[in-house]
Amino acid sequence: MRLPLLALVLLAGCGSEANHLGNPLAWPVTGLATAAENVAYTERRGRVEVIVKTNFDQIIDDITAGGGDVLTEAMDTARIPDADRPARVLQMQRDLGLYEANPGALVVALMVYGG
């Protein structure tokens, strides 16, 4: 009696309507995929942070100048699409005061722009 009831409960979660939890039978797989994505993101963010903080004065100069080697390296590492870069540099130039006072904010911006 318990096994058919358990099967019914599990299958009830497999409806065709969209929901934020997804199919409960897929949770183990999606959980592992999410964990792997989080590890990759954290590693990439760490590399961007090292570039920004190690070369902080130069990256600020690059932003002011509208581009440069260190800014390009940071954008490459953050995976900012080439087509988006001119607009992102303009945004960073507008927010330069924030980034000069807070290198962490620049790291966050680069990661957000990189998706």
C-alpha positions in Angstrom: 0.0 0.0 0.0 2.8 2.4 0.8 4.7 1.9 -2.4 1.8 2.8 -4.7 1.1 5.9 -2.6 4.7 7.0 -2.7 4.8 6.5 -6.5 1.6 8.5 -6.8 3.0 11.4 -4.7 6.2 11.4 -6.8 4.4 11.4 -10.1 2.1 14.1 -8.9 5.1 16.4 -8.9 5.7 15.7 -12.6 2.9 17.9 -14.0 3.2 19.7 -17.3 2.7 23.1 -15.8 5.8 25.3 -15.2 7.0 25.9 -11.7 10.1 27.2 -10.1 11.1 23.9 -8.6 11.0 21.8 -11.8 10.5 18.1 -11.9 11.4 16.5 -8.5 12.7 13.4 -10.2 15.4 15.7 -11.9 16.4 17.4 -8.6 19.6 15.3 -8.1 20.8 16.1 -11.6 19.9 19.8 -11.5 21.5 20.0 -8.0 24.8 18.6 -9.3 24.7 20.9 -12.4 24.0 23.9 -10.2 26.9 23.0 -7.9 29.2 22.7 -10.9 28.1 26.0 -12.3 28.7 27.7 -8.9 32.2 26.3 -8.6 33.0 27.5 -12.2 31.6 31.0 -11.5 33.4 31.3 -8.2 36.7 30.4 -9.8 36.2 32.9 -12.7 35.2 35.6 -10.2 38.3 34.9 -8.2 40.5 35.3 -11.3 38.7 38.6 -12.2 39.2 39.8 -8.6 43.0 39.0 -8.7 43.3 40.9 -12.0 41.5 44.0 -10.7 43.2 44.2 -7.3 46.7 43.4 -8.6 46.5 46.0 -11.3 44.1 48.4 -9.7 45.7 51.7 -10.7 46.3 50.5 -14.3 42.7 49.2 -14.7 41.4 52.6 -13.5 43.6 54.3 -16.1 42.4 51.9 -18.7 38.7 52.7 -17.9 39.5 56.4 -18.0 41.3 56.0 -21.4 38.4 53.9 -22.9 40.4 50.7 -23.0 43.7 49.0 -22.4 45.5 45.7 -21.9 44.5 45.1 -18.2 40.9 46.1 -18.8 40.8 43.8 -21.8 42.2 40.9 -19.7 39.6 41.5 -17.0 36.8 41.6 -19.6 38.1 38.5 -21.3 38.3 36.7 -17.9 34.8 37.9 -17.0 33.6 36.7 -20.4 32.1 40.0 -21.5 31.1 39.7 -25.2 33.2 41.8 -27.6 30.1 43.5 -29.0 29.1 44.7 -25.5 32.4 46.1 -24.5 32.2 49.7 -25.8 28.9 50.2 -23.9 30.3 48.6 -20.8 33.4 50.8 -20.9 31.1 53.9 -21.1 29.1 52.6 -18.1 32.3 52.0 -16.1 33.5 55.5 -17.0 30.2 57.0 -15.6 30.7 55.0 -12.4 34.4 55.6 -12.1 34.1 57.3 -8.7 32.4 54.2 -7.2 35.1 51.9 -8.6 38.0 54.1 -7.4 36.6 53.9 -3.9 35.6 50.2 -4.1 37.5 47.7 -6.2 35.0 45.0 -5.2 32.3 47.0 -6.9 34.3 46.9 -10.2 34.7 43.1 -9.8 30.9 42.7 -9.4 30.2 45.0 -12.4 32.6 43.0 -14.6 31.0 39.7 -13.5 27.5 41.0 -14.1 28.4 42.3 -17.5 29.9 38.9 -18.3 26.8 37.1 -17.4 
